[in-house]
Structures are given as C-alpha cells and as structure tokens.
C-alpha cells in the first residue's frame, strides 16, 4: 500500500538548524521544502528597499502584491529566492535584513498574507516546512511537529561560520547579542509568538551533528508512516 504523504512542521529559534535539517528531510522523502524564514526575509528586503517602517503597513502589503515572493532552483538544485523577478537569495541573508526581520514578521497583516500562501502550497502534498509558528499556526494538523532548540553560543557560532562562508563580515560577540535579542522579540510578539506546539517533540541540537538531528526526525516520521 502506498504511504500517504504527510505534513512535517519544524520550528525553532534563529540558527537552531531548522532550514538545513528540513531540506535534508524533504530530500530523503521526496517532499516539497518550504523555507518560510526566507519569505519573511524577502518581505523585509522589500521594506528596506523602499524605506518602509512598521508604520507603512498598507504600502508594504501593496509592494508584496506587486512584487510577490517566489522560489526557484539553480543548476545545482540550490534554492533561489525571488522578489518579483529579482534574485534576492544572497541579499536577504545580509546583516541589515537579519536585524530587521523580527519587526516585519511581527506585523499581523504580513503574517496573514504569508501564512495563507504557505497553507496553499502545503495543500499540494507532502511538505516539510520550517519556521517559528508552523506547528502552532500554519500547519496545526501536521502529522509530525518538531521544535529544535540550541544554546545561544552554539547558534551564534553556526551563524558566524555561515556568514564567513558567504563573505558577510560579522563579529561573534555581536551575533550572540543579536540572536538573544531576536529570541526575545520572536517569543514575545503578540501575533504567532515563537513557541512549541502542545503536541510538538522538542529536541536540543546543542552538540548534535546535522546527521544526528535528521536521524532523530526521520525516526519520528517513519513511525507515523508505519501506522498508515
């Protein structure tokens, strides 16, 4: 009997390993991977490019309608992110976007627009989605819900290494401060705060390899699939 594709929600704070793990899980299962964080970064890029603030919600939503967020692949199957027809894959990882994404993601109207888009995509079949409110808001009926955590020190070091590889100038101590601040903002916002779903399995990835995290999640997924 063919296994029915399921929805997998992977949540957690900045640099907890969500995106890397979610991509690998999707590859193993042949599922669609949706990077919701990249979507919020893309909207942040739009806001900064147009000098918009939290006071300019209507203008930002209009920009989002005009220059929609979409995904593509390069020749090596790496994910590309577009705003309109502009490739912003690298631009949305720059420090200015990283340091402003929390206030953009906290705008209820922005979240409403992106959540609707994410839910539409999820209806197409098996999907692995990562973010901060996937298990609680976007995919509340997901068959597997994982909440990844890690120490601020470890997450800062991960982001530091990523930025070095991408040629983005970064100070490790500054990253620790920024990640701690973002944790606070994301977990205290009124709309869809960062928190594990009541039925999510929490997993501390501090000191655990990517392969170890993937194996942990795949074990949970396999148990659900075996029950079909």
LINDAGI-V753846 format. One line per field, one symbol per residue. ss: DSSP state (H for helix, E for strand, L for the rest). A space follows every 10 residues. Layout:
ss = ???
This chain:
ss = LLLLLLEEEE EELLLLLHHH HHHHHHHHHL LEEEEHHHHH HHHHHHHHHL LLLLLLHHHH HHHHHHLLEE EEELLLLLEE EEELLEELLL HHHLHHHHLL HHHHHLLHHH HHHHHHHHHH HHLLLLEEEE ELLHHHHHLL LLLEEEEEEL LHHHHHHHHH HHHHHHLLLL LHHHHHHHHH HHHHHHHHLL LLLLLLLLLL EEEELLLLLH HHHHHHHHHH HHHHHHLL
